[in-house]
């Protein structure tokens, strides 16, 4: 069901609304290859995920854009 959603809607629900913790988004991305590709494969999506995890987490990963 989730794999059938457009990537934009999946990003909005998982990364932008703040309904899910970073651990939940990561678990969702690990559920199948399609969800991983849609949630974390694109650089913008990875930046959104790192921003969701917080500034200290982004800086620890040396990810300057989401920080």
C-alpha positions as CSV (number, residue, x, y, z in Angstrom):
1,X,0.0,0.0,0.0
2,X,2.7,2.5,1.0
3,X,4.8,1.6,-2.0
4,X,2.0,2.7,-4.3
5,X,2.0,6.3,-3.0
6,X,3.7,9.0,-5.0
7,X,7.1,9.8,-3.6
8,X,6.1,13.4,-2.9
9,X,3.2,12.3,-0.7
10,X,5.4,9.7,1.0
11,X,8.0,12.5,1.8
12,X,5.3,14.7,3.1
13,X,3.9,12.1,5.4
14,X,7.2,10.6,6.7
15,X,9.6,13.5,6.6
16,X,7.8,16.8,6.7
17,X,4.8,16.4,9.1
18,X,6.9,15.4,12.1
19,X,4.5,12.5,12.9
20,X,7.3,10.0,12.8
21,X,10.5,9.9,14.8
22,X,13.8,9.5,12.8
23,X,14.0,5.9,14.0
24,X,10.5,5.2,12.6
25,X,11.4,6.7,9.3
26,X,14.5,4.6,9.2
27,X,12.5,1.4,10.0
28,X,10.0,2.3,7.3
29,X,12.8,2.8,4.8
30,X,14.2,-0.6,5.8
31,X,10.9,-2.4,5.2
32,X,11.5,-2.8,1.4
33,X,13.7,-1.6,-1.4
34,X,11.0,0.6,-2.9
35,X,10.4,2.5,0.3
36,X,14.2,2.9,0.9
37,X,14.6,4.3,-2.6
38,X,11.7,6.7,-2.2
39,X,12.6,7.9,1.3
40,X,16.4,7.9,1.4
41,X,17.9,7.4,-2.0
42,X,17.6,11.0,-3.3
43,X,20.0,13.6,-1.7
44,X,17.2,16.0,-0.9
45,X,15.3,13.1,0.9
46,X,18.5,12.2,2.9
47,X,18.9,15.9,3.9
48,X,15.3,16.0,5.1
49,X,15.8,12.8,7.1
50,X,19.0,14.2,8.7
51,X,17.3,17.4,9.5
52,X,14.5,15.4,11.2
53,X,17.1,13.7,13.3
54,X,18.3,17.1,14.6
55,X,21.2,19.4,14.2
56,X,23.6,17.5,16.4
57,X,23.0,14.3,14.4
58,X,23.5,16.1,11.1
59,X,26.7,17.7,12.3
60,X,27.9,14.3,13.7
61,X,27.4,12.8,10.2
62,X,29.2,15.8,8.7
63,X,26.1,16.7,6.7
64,X,26.2,20.4,6.5
65,X,23.2,21.1,4.3
66,X,20.5,19.8,6.6
67,X,22.2,21.3,9.7
